[in-house]
Amino acid sequence: MPRIFLALALLLAPAVAAAQSLTGFYDVYGRNVDGAAYAGTAEIRDDGDTVNVFWNTDIGAYSGTGYRDGSTVLIDWGADYLIIYTVMEDGELHGTWADGYGLDRLSPR
């Protein structure tokens, strides 16, 4: 019987982690389309329905709004393409922008 509970816990763990709020402060590390690195900070406000992101980087300040679907976060920040983040098990968000040519990583502080 304990093996059944362990198996269920292992199966449900990703779903539970995916449902946790992303609200908080993050360090930002990224690469522009031209390959130049950038860094900074970000704040995420996640109310369960809407995800708001506020970036303050050495290349400028930006903000965007979107939503979360499981471990995927889609953010419209006013550019031609959305930022598409994947929520990792360790709480980091790994994302692409500019149709996959730009990279962005948010690491919880």
Stockholm file with secondary structure:
# STOCKHOLM 1.0

chainA/1-109         MPRIFLALALLLAPAVAAAQSLTGFYDVYGRNVDGAAYAGTAEIRDDGDTVNVFWNTDIGAYSGTGYRDGSTVLIDWGADYLIIYTVMEDGELHGTWADGYGLDRLSPR
#=GR chainA/1-109 SS CHHHHHHHHHHHHHHHHHHSCCCEEEEEEEECTTSCEEEEEEEEEECSSCEEEEEEETTEEEEEEEEEETTEEEEECSSSSCEEEEECTTSCEEEEETTTTEEEEEEEC
#=GC SS_cons         CHHHHHHHHHHHHHHHHHHSCCCEEEEEEEECTTSCEEEEEEEEEECSSCEEEEEEETTEEEEEEEEEETTEEEEECSSSSCEEEEECTTSCEEEEETTTTEEEEEEEC
//
